[in-house]
Amino acid sequence: MRRGSLVGAATDMNLSQPAVSRMITNLEHELGFTLFHRDRRALRPTDEARRFFQEAERILAGIEQLADIASDIRRGSGQQVRVVAMSRLANSVLPRAAIRFREANPDIALTLETHHRREMERWLTGRQFDVGFGPLPIENVKLDIRPLGSTQAVVVLPKDHFLGARDKVLISDLIDENLLALTPDTLLQQQIAAAFMVANVKPRIGMHTSSSLIAVNLVAQGFGYTITDEFTAMCANGPVVVRPLVDRLTLDYGILTPLGAAISPATEAFIDCMKDAFSALKMVDADAT
């Protein structure tokens, strides 16, 4: 997968091509699914192979780091904090928290990653990360969950949209407008769909995207409107108008740690930085409103 060919893999592993081919066949038998489509010229990875490689690569990378971790421990150093967050916080709150943390703790290694909801939960329960931050509710009995804070959903409109002249927007005001919706599997889109249902309004969806930030930036280009959190609305790469919803939609966020895990002082320090950054951004948004 890394080298793109059987020849490259065989060279790296110092094995013959038939030997590597047999290893692949044995692995497929053990896994119970096909990893590569075979033809005379090349091996083409299946969708299952890409998914398996994505998960396996992180585990293998962690194993490769063991020697460095052991060396750090012998030297009495090696403190680290591994953080994962969903994109809505990763685009706004997380960078500010990271800067605060680094200023106060320059000697502690910090790793920041963003993942989709299911991946984030899986990696946290597997203790690949020390702490995660994401929207609630999360029903995972293998995680300890603490509140981080709440925001209100807002409507993001193109700069010259007529609804921008209003102080607040009703969901019913949007019935004839094109919604840049998130994909149906996202929590925010499920909450938005529920809000439209309560208002007895069927949204006119112009496009789907898996990213709130992409939706906001499309609005900045004049493509419809979107509903998102206050923080993501502030990250628009272009002119937009942000208005509160009269039909209030509260978005809650949590601090997620592996169930029963001992939280290090460094991780707690990062959590405090996230709380401070969350509160500070809310104050900035309130002042802007």
C-alpha positions as CSV (number, residue, x, y, z in Angstrom):
1,M,0.0,0.0,0.0
2,R,2.8,2.4,0.8
3,R,5.0,1.6,-2.2
4,G,2.2,1.1,-4.7
5,S,3.6,-2.2,-6.2
6,L,4.6,-5.7,-5.3
7,V,8.1,-5.0,-6.6
8,G,8.5,-2.0,-4.2
9,A,7.2,-4.0,-1.3
10,A,9.5,-6.9,-2.0
11,T,12.5,-4.6,-2.3
12,D,11.7,-2.9,1.0
13,M,11.2,-6.2,2.8
14,N,14.3,-7.8,1.2
15,L,12.1,-10.7,0.0
16,S,11.2,-12.2,-3.4
17,Q,8.0,-11.2,-5.1
18,P,6.5,-14.7,-4.8
19,A,7.3,-14.6,-1.1
20,V,5.4,-11.3,-0.6
21,S,2.5,-12.6,-2.8
22,R,2.2,-15.6,-0.5
23,M,2.2,-13.4,2.6
24,I,-0.6,-11.4,1.1
25,T,-2.6,-14.5,0.3
26,N,-2.1,-15.8,3.8
27,L,-3.2,-12.5,5.3
28,E,-6.4,-12.5,3.1
29,H,-7.2,-16.0,4.3
30,E,-6.7,-14.9,8.0
31,L,-8.8,-11.7,7.6
32,G,-11.6,-13.3,5.6
33,F,-11.7,-10.7,2.8
34,T,-9.8,-9.9,-0.4
35,L,-7.2,-7.2,-0.1
36,F,-6.2,-6.8,-3.8
37,H,-7.7,-7.2,-7.2
38,R,-5.1,-9.1,-9.3
39,D,-4.3,-8.7,-12.9
40,R,-1.2,-9.3,-15.0
41,R,0.2,-5.8,-14.5
42,A,-0.5,-4.8,-10.9
43,L,-2.3,-5.4,-7.7
44,R,-5.2,-3.0,-7.1
45,P,-6.3,-2.5,-3.5
46,T,-9.9,-3.2,-2.7
47,D,-12.1,-0.8,-0.6
48,E,-11.7,-3.2,2.3
49,A,-7.9,-3.0,2.0
50,R,-7.9,0.8,2.1
51,R,-10.1,0.7,5.3
52,F,-7.9,-2.0,6.9
53,F,-4.7,-0.1,6.0
54,Q,-6.0,3.1,7.4
55,E,-6.6,1.5,10.8
56,A,-3.5,-0.7,10.8
57,E,-1.2,2.1,9.8
58,R,-1.8,4.0,13.1
59,I,-1.2,0.9,15.2
60,L,2.0,0.1,13.3
61,A,3.2,3.7,13.6
62,G,2.6,3.5,17.4
63,I,4.7,0.4,17.6
64,E,7.5,2.1,15.6
65,Q,7.5,4.9,18.2
66,L,8.1,2.5,21.2
67,A,11.9,2.8,21.0
68,D,11.7,6.6,21.1
69,I,9.2,6.5,24.0
70,A,11.5,4.2,26.0
71,S,14.5,6.4,25.4
72,D,12.5,9.5,26.6
73,I,11.5,7.6,29.8
74,R,15.1,6.6,30.5
75,R,16.2,10.3,30.2
76,G,13.4,11.3,32.5
77,S,11.5,13.2,29.8
78,G,8.9,12.2,27.3
79,Q,5.7,13.8,28.7
80,Q,3.1,14.0,26.0
81,V,-0.6,14.8,25.5
82,R,-2.4,13.2,22.6
83,V,-5.6,15.1,21.7
84,V,-8.4,14.3,19.2
85,A,-11.3,16.5,18.3
86,M,-14.1,16.7,15.8
87,S,-13.8,19.3,13.1
88,R,-16.2,21.8,14.6
89,L,-13.9,22.3,17.5
90,A,-10.7,21.6,15.6
91,N,-11.3,24.5,13.3
92,S,-11.9,27.0,16.1
93,V,-11.4,26.3,19.7
94,L,-8.6,23.7,19.5
95,P,-5.9,25.9,17.9
96,R,-6.4,28.6,20.5
97,A,-6.2,26.0,23.3
98,A,-3.0,24.6,21.8
99,I,-1.3,27.9,21.7
100,R,-2.2,28.6,25.4
101,F,-0.9,25.1,26.4
102,R,2.4,25.4,24.5
103,E,3.1,28.8,26.0
104,A,2.7,27.4,29.5
105,N,4.2,23.9,28.8
106,P,6.9,24.3,26.1
107,D,8.6,21.0,27.1
108,I,5.5,18.7,26.8
109,A,5.0,17.1,23.4
110,L,1.5,17.8,22.0
111,T,-0.2,15.8,19.2
112,L,-3.5,17.2,17.7
113,E,-5.7,15.2,15.4
114,T,-9.2,15.5,14.0
115,H,-11.5,12.5,13.2
116,H,-15.1,11.8,12.5
117,R,-17.3,10.9,15.4
118,R,-17.1,7.1,15.2
119,E,-13.3,7.1,14.6
120,M,-12.7,9.4,17.5
121,E,-14.7,7.2,19.9
122,R,-12.9,4.1,18.7
123,W,-9.4,5.6,19.1
124,L,-10.3,7.0,22.5
125,T,-11.6,3.7,23.8
126,G,-8.5,2.0,22.5
127,R,-6.5,4.6,24.4
128,Q,-4.7,5.9,21.4
129,F,-5.5,9.4,22.6
130,D,-5.5,10.9,26.1
131,V,-8.5,13.2,25.6
132,G,-11.0,14.0,23.0
133,F,-13.5,16.9,22.4
134,G,-16.7,16.6,20.5
135,P,-20.4,17.3,20.4
136,L,-22.9,15.6,22.7
137,P,-24.8,13.4,23.2
138,I,-22.4,10.4,23.0
139,E,-23.6,7.1,24.2
140,N,-20.4,5.1,24.7
141,V,-20.1,3.2,28.0
142,K,-16.4,3.0,27.5
143,L,-15.8,6.7,27.8
144,D,-15.9,9.1,30.7
145,I,-17.8,12.3,29.6
146,R,-17.6,15.8,31.2
147,P,-19.3,18.9,29.9
148,L,-17.2,21.4,28.0
149,G,-19.8,24.0,27.1
150,S,-22.7,24.9,24.9
151,T,-23.4,27.1,21.9
152,Q,-26.5,28.1,19.9
153,A,-26.9,27.1,16.3
154,V,-26.8,30.0,13.9
155,V,-27.9,30.6,10.3
156,V,-25.0,31.6,8.0
157,L,-26.1,33.6,4.9
158,P,-24.4,35.1,1.9
159,K,-23.3,38.7,2.4
160,D,-26.2,40.4,0.5
161,H,-29.0,37.9,1.4
162,F,-32.3,39.7,2.2
163,L,-32.6,37.7,5.4
164,G,-29.4,39.4,6.6
165,A,-31.5,42.5,7.3
166,R,-33.3,40.7,10.1
167,D,-32.0,40.4,13.7
168,K,-33.1,36.8,13.9
169,V,-34.3,34.2,11.5
170,L,-37.1,31.7,11.8
171,I,-36.8,28.2,10.3
172,S,-40.0,29.0,8.4
173,D,-38.2,31.9,6.8
174,L,-35.8,29.5,5.0
175,I,-38.5,27.3,3.3
176,D,-37.6,28.6,-0.2
177,E,-33.9,28.9,0.3
178,N,-31.2,26.3,-0.7
179,L,-29.7,24.6,2.4
180,L,-26.1,23.5,2.3
181,A,-26.7,20.5,4.5
182,L,-24.3,18.1,6.2
183,T,-24.4,14.4,5.4
184,P,-27.3,12.6,7.1
185,D,-24.9,10.5,9.3
186,T,-23.6,13.6,11.2
187,L,-25.0,14.5,14.5
188,L,-25.5,18.2,13.6
189,Q,-27.5,17.3,10.5
190,Q,-29.7,15.0,12.6
191,Q,-30.3,17.9,15.0
192,I,-31.1,20.3,12.2
193,A,-33.5,17.8,10.6
194,A,-35.3,17.4,13.9
195,A,-35.6,21.2,14.3
196,F,-37.1,21.5,10.8
197,M,-39.5,18.7,11.7
198,V,-40.7,20.5,14.8
199,A,-41.2,23.7,12.8
200,N,-43.2,21.6,10.3
201,V,-40.9,22.8,7.5
202,K,-39.2,20.7,4.8
203,P,-35.8,22.1,3.9
204,R,-34.8,22.5,0.2
205,I,-31.4,20.9,0.2
206,G,-29.1,22.2,-2.5
207,M,-26.0,20.2,-1.6
208,H,-24.6,17.8,1.0
209,T,-21.1,18.0,2.6
210,S,-19.5,16.2,5.5
211,S,-17.8,19.4,6.8
212,S,-19.5,22.4,8.4
213,L,-16.5,24.5,7.4
214,I,-16.9,23.6,3.8
215,A,-20.6,24.5,4.0
216,V,-19.7,27.9,5.6
217,N,-17.2,28.6,2.9
218,L,-19.6,27.7,0.1
219,V,-22.1,30.2,1.6
220,A,-19.3,32.8,1.4
221,Q,-19.3,32.1,-2.3
222,G,-23.0,32.7,-2.5
223,F,-24.2,29.1,-2.6
224,G,-27.3,29.0,-0.4
225,Y,-27.3,29.1,3.4
226,T,-26.2,26.7,6.2
227,I,-26.9,26.1,9.9
228,T,-23.9,25.5,12.1
229,D,-22.4,26.4,15.4
230,E,-21.2,29.9,16.4
231,F,-17.5,28.9,16.3
232,T,-17.5,27.5,12.8
233,A,-19.4,30.5,11.5
234,M,-16.5,32.7,12.7
235,C,-14.1,30.7,10.5
236,A,-15.7,31.6,7.1
237,N,-13.2,32.3,4.4
238,G,-15.1,35.2,2.9
239,P,-18.0,37.6,3.7
240,V,-21.0,36.1,5.3
241,V,-23.9,37.2,7.6
242,V,-24.5,35.3,10.7
243,R,-27.9,35.4,12.4
244,P,-29.4,33.6,15.5
245,L,-32.3,31.2,15.0
246,V,-35.5,32.2,16.7
247,D,-36.1,28.4,16.9
248,R,-33.3,27.9,19.4
249,L,-31.1,24.9,18.8
250,T,-28.6,24.3,21.6
251,L,-25.4,22.4,20.7
252,D,-23.6,20.8,23.6
253,Y,-19.9,19.7,23.7
254,G,-18.1,17.3,25.9
255,I,-14.6,16.3,27.2
256,L,-14.1,12.6,26.5
257,T,-11.5,10.4,28.2
258,P,-11.1,6.6,28.2
259,L,-13.2,5.0,31.0
260,G,-11.3,4.7,34.2
261,A,-8.1,6.1,32.8
262,A,-5.8,8.0,35.1
263,I,-5.7,11.5,33.7
264,S,-2.2,13.0,33.8
265,P,-1.6,16.6,35.1
266,A,-0.5,17.6,31.6
267,T,-3.8,16.3,30.1
268,E,-5.8,18.2,32.8
269,A,-3.8,21.3,31.9
270,F,-4.8,20.9,28.3
271,I,-8.4,20.4,29.3
272,D,-8.3,23.7,31.2
273,C,-6.9,25.4,28.2
274,M,-9.8,24.1,26.1
275,K,-12.3,25.4,28.7
276,D,-10.7,28.8,28.7
277,A,-10.6,29.0,24.9
278,F,-14.2,27.8,24.6
279,S,-15.3,30.5,27.0
280,A,-13.2,33.2,25.4
281,L,-14.6,32.4,21.9
282,K,-18.1,32.6,23.2
283,M,-17.4,36.1,24.6
284,V,-15.9,37.2,21.3
285,D,-19.0,35.9,19.5
286,A,-21.3,37.7,22.0
287,D,-19.5,40.9,21.4
288,A,-19.7,40.5,17.6
289,T,-23.5,39.9,17.9
